[in-house]
Amino acid sequence: MGPLLHFVSKSILVALAGAGLGLLATWSALERGASLEIVEAGPWRAAPRAALREADPYTRAGRARSGEIPMAPAEGLAFFASRDDEGAPLDARCDYAIASPVPAARFWTLAPLDAQGAMTATANGRMALTSAQIVRDEAGRFEIVASRQARAGNWLALPAQGPFMLALRLYDAPASAQPAAAARAAMPSLRKGRCA
């Protein structure tokens, strides 16, 4: 084999390896929901610019792949949690206490999603709790119990099994106007209780 053929074959192998690694890294970033503009507040994460045309390429690619239409900043902001306050993954076999505060918003919803971010079927058929349904104490505070078993008071039904995530959607929220404000927002605590 001549030196030119040897050089060309090595160049082709390097180019193929680089393309393969690039595709693998891109696929991995999309699977994990990577974004360059994530705002974190405790276990809660949001992508305030996800609906904008100027969103980063990973956010736009993830949005195109999932088919989800995120809320525009004028509509509100969605926060997602897949881990509790201690950093452990959320598991439907466990109970969780979700306690106030919630950032200022005209209206909000809290819903369990499966590990891929899709709505889940629950035993009671209710897909979410809303701010209008929550029972509060005299000071306006509340606690929601997320569990597979029915509870008195503020109960959010969880899916039958497996990992899940929570979606807290804030509608007409001041924090949606500026990503820095969203990062400073006081978010609900998410504490694990007993596990089956």
Secondary structure, DSSP 4 states (H G I P E B T S, - for coil): --HHHHHHHHHHHHHHHHHHHHHHHHHHHHHTT--SS-EEETTEEE-TTTTSTTS-HHHHHHHHHH---PPPTTTEEEEEESB-TTSPBPBTTEEEEEES-----SEEEEEEEETTS-B---TT----EETTT----TTS--EEEEESS--SSSEEEPPSSSBEEEEEEEES-GGGG-HHHHHHS---EEEEEEE-
